[in-house]
C-alpha cells in the first residue's frame, strides 16, 4: 500500500494538473535498513524506524 501511495504522490501533478508541489519527507519502516532503501527508491528525504 505504501508503494502505491508513494508512486501516486510522485505523479499527482501529471494526473491532477495545477496542484502544489508534493514533498516526500519521511518514510517509516522496520528494520531501518529497509526504510533507508525504500526512501531512496521512492524519493523520500529521510527514513526512520520510529
The 8 nearest C-alpha neighbors of each residue, nearest first, counted from 0:
[[1, 3, 2, 4, 5, 6, 7, 8],
 [0, 2, 4, 3, 5, 6, 26, 7],
 [1, 3, 5, 0, 4, 6, 41, 7],
 [4, 2, 0, 6, 1, 5, 7, 8],
 [3, 5, 7, 1, 6, 2, 8, 0],
 [6, 4, 2, 8, 7, 3, 1, 9],
 [5, 7, 9, 3, 4, 8, 2, 10],
 [8, 6, 4, 10, 9, 5, 11, 3],
 [9, 7, 11, 5, 10, 6, 4, 21],
 [8, 10, 6, 7, 11, 5, 21, 12],
 [11, 9, 7, 8, 13, 12, 6, 14],
 [10, 12, 14, 8, 13, 15, 9, 7],
 [13, 11, 16, 15, 14, 10, 18, 17],
 [14, 12, 10, 11, 16, 15, 17, 9],
 [13, 15, 11, 12, 16, 10, 7, 17],
 [16, 14, 12, 11, 13, 17, 18, 10],
 [17, 15, 12, 13, 14, 18, 11, 19],
 [16, 18, 12, 15, 19, 13, 20, 11],
 [17, 19, 16, 12, 20, 15, 11, 21],
 [20, 18, 21, 17, 12, 16, 22, 11],
 [21, 19, 22, 18, 12, 11, 17, 9],
 [20, 22, 19, 23, 8, 9, 11, 18],
 [23, 21, 24, 20, 43, 44, 8, 9],
 [22, 24, 43, 25, 44, 21, 42, 5],
 [23, 25, 44, 43, 22, 45, 26, 42],
 [26, 24, 45, 46, 43, 44, 23, 27],
 [25, 27, 46, 38, 47, 34, 43, 45],
 [26, 28, 47, 48, 46, 34, 49, 25],
 [29, 27, 34, 48, 30, 31, 47, 26],
 [30, 28, 31, 48, 34, 33, 27, 32],
 [29, 31, 32, 33, 28, 48, 34, 47],
 [30, 32, 34, 48, 29, 33, 47, 35],
 [33, 31, 35, 34, 30, 36, 29, 28],
 [32, 34, 36, 31, 35, 30, 37, 29],
 [33, 35, 31, 28, 37, 32, 46, 36],
 [36, 34, 32, 38, 46, 33, 37, 31],
 [35, 37, 33, 39, 34, 38, 40, 32],
 [36, 38, 40, 34, 39, 35, 41, 33],
 [39, 37, 43, 35, 41, 40, 36, 42],
 [38, 40, 36, 37, 42, 41, 43, 35],
 [39, 41, 37, 38, 42, 36, 43, 35],
 [42, 40, 38, 39, 43, 37, 5, 6],
 [41, 43, 39, 38, 40, 23, 44, 37],
 [42, 44, 38, 23, 24, 45, 25, 41],
 [45, 43, 24, 25, 23, 42, 38, 46],
 [46, 44, 25, 43, 24, 38, 26, 47],
 [47, 45, 26, 35, 34, 25, 27, 38],
 [46, 48, 27, 49, 31, 26, 34, 28],
 [47, 49, 31, 28, 29, 27, 30, 34],
 [48, 47, 27, 28, 29, 31, 46, 26]]
